[in-house]
């Protein structure tokens, strides 16, 4: 998606545009949009897990980094309150980083390596912008 001509040199110059070129752009765009659309559903199922204090604290977060669950091993109660707090914080941060990595991997796979933001609202806006750009380009090309 980083190539505005979708890998086709004819698209940079509408006078050289062929019907096959336009068909190729439409097919490639549809495939990219299909892959991105599928990823949004997968992103909603992403979770991240992390631990702290050598596994005494465990955290599970969703794909946005919100905490779903924190579990503490009974042995953690031997630690002082500051150490428990640090262990929980460590576990949550590790879980959030794991979720962010999983999100990034899904998005990179769908875009062929082009990074997209991990903020879901921003990603959806960019997805819509890509679609609008495609429609404008196709309108410009068909007017000539």
C-alpha positions, 0 to 999 in steps of 0.5 A, a space after each residue: 500500500 505504500 506504492 501509490 501506483 500499486 506497483 503499476 507504472 501506468 497509473 502514474 500517468 493517466 494517458 497511459 492507463 489501460 483498462 487492465 491496469 484499472 482492473 488490477 488496481 481494483 482487484 488489489 484494492 479489494 484484496 487489501 481491504 478484505 485482508 484489513 477488514 478481516 484483521 479488525 475482527 481478529 484484533 478484537 480477540 487479541 489478548 496479552 499475558 504477562 508476569 511479575 515477581 517470577 510468576 507470582 503475579 500474572 496479568 491478562 489484558 485485551 487487545 487495547 491493553 485494558 486489564 481483564 484479569 490479575 491473579 496472585 499466587 498465595 506466596 506473593 503475600 510474603 512480600 511487602 505491599 510495595 513489592 506486590 504493587 511492583 509485581 502487579 505493575 510489571 505483570 500488567 506492563 508485560 501483558 500490554 506489551 505482548 498484546 501490542 506485539 500481537 496487534 502489530 503482527 496482525 496488522 503487518 501481515 494484513 498490510 504486507 509489512 506497512 505499519 498501521 497505528 495500534 489505536 483502533 479508532 485511528 486505524 479505522 479512520 485510516 482504513 476509511 481514508 484509504 477507501 476514500 482515496 481509492 474511490 477518488 483515484 478511480 473517479 479521476 481515472 474514469 473521467 479522462 
